[in-house]
Amino acid sequence: MFAILKTGGKQIKVQPGDEIYIEKILGEEGSVVTFSEILMVDDKVGAPFLNGASVKGTVVKQGKEKKLRVVRYHPKKNVNKVYGHRQPFTKVKIDSIQAGGSSKAAQNQNDSAE
């Protein structure tokens, strides 16, 4: 069973047991997080999200990525400026995927067919 979830402006395909790196979310190491914005579970597709579907995971680690160096350079001005940036992340282990009901679009199609 797999699911596609939306978090941090990205869409991620997950299966139970996967460890994923996502944008930082609140939660200490060992705490349980629930993702409710599920776009797809196996063959069920949401429009845009599936009602009642959720993915549960455990926070494994909170940290920062490697430093990204950004250089600002102005030729002939003797101006060089180096900035550094470390993006915070959260490592999550996927525990379970709960397939919900149907999407809003599917419900609307069923209502119009009746």
N, C-alpha and C positions, 0 to 999 in steps of 0.2 A: 504494500500500500504506500502511495506517495501523496504528497500535497504540495501545492505551490502557495506560499504565503507572502504577504507584503509587509515589509518592515524597513524603516529607515529610507524610504523612497526607492527600495529595490524589491525585486521579486526573486524568491529563493525556492528551489525545489528541495524538499526534505523527505526523509524516510525515518522511521523509528530507529534510534541508535546513532544517527548522524550527529557530528559535532560541527557547528557552523559558527562563523565569525560574522557579527552584525554590528551596525552602528550602536553606540552605547545606549543602553536602556537602564532604568532604575532597577535595583535589586542587588543584594549581596550574594557572595558565593554560597551556593547550596540552596538558594531560594528558588521557588517554582514560579515560572512565568507562563502566561497563557496568551497565545496569539489568536485573535478573533477575526482578523482580516484575511480570510482564506479565499483564494481565487479559484482553486481547483482541487478536487480530491478524486483520484483515479479517473473515472470517466465523467464525473459530475463537474460541470463548468458553471461558475457563478456569473452574474451580470449586475454589478461587478463582483460581489462577494456571495458566498454561500451562507444561507441562514442556518444558524445552529452549529456550524462546523467550527472546530477549534483544534489547535495544536498546543500541546503542553510540553514544556522543557524545563531543564534545570540549569541555572547559571553555574558554569564551571569556573570562569575567570573573568575578571575585569582588568583591563590593561590599556596600554598605548602602543600603537604601531611604531615601526622604525621611523627615525626622524627624516623628514622630507626637507631638502635644502632648496630654498628659493633665492635666486640671485637677481638683484636689481642693478643694472649696469647702464651708465650713461657714457657714451664714447666722448672723448676729448674734454671731459669735465672733471676727470679724476674722482668720480663718484662710483663706488662699489658698495652695495649693501647686501648682506647675506642674512636671510631670515630662516628660521627653522620652525617646523610644524610637526606635531605628533598627534595623530588622530586617535581619540579614545575608541575602544571597541569592547564588545562583550562576547565571550565564547559561551555558546549554549549547546547542551546535549539534548536532543529531541527524545522525549520519553514516549509520547503517544499521539496518535492522530485520531480525532473523533469526527467522523463524517456526519454532517448535519442533514437537514432536510434538502429542499430544493432552492434554486435561486429565485429572485423576484421575477425575472423574465419568464422562467418556466411556469411560475404560478400565474402570471398574466396570460400566458398562452392557454393554460388549462381553463382559466376562467372564461376566456373568450370562446373556447371550443364548446363549452356547455350551454 
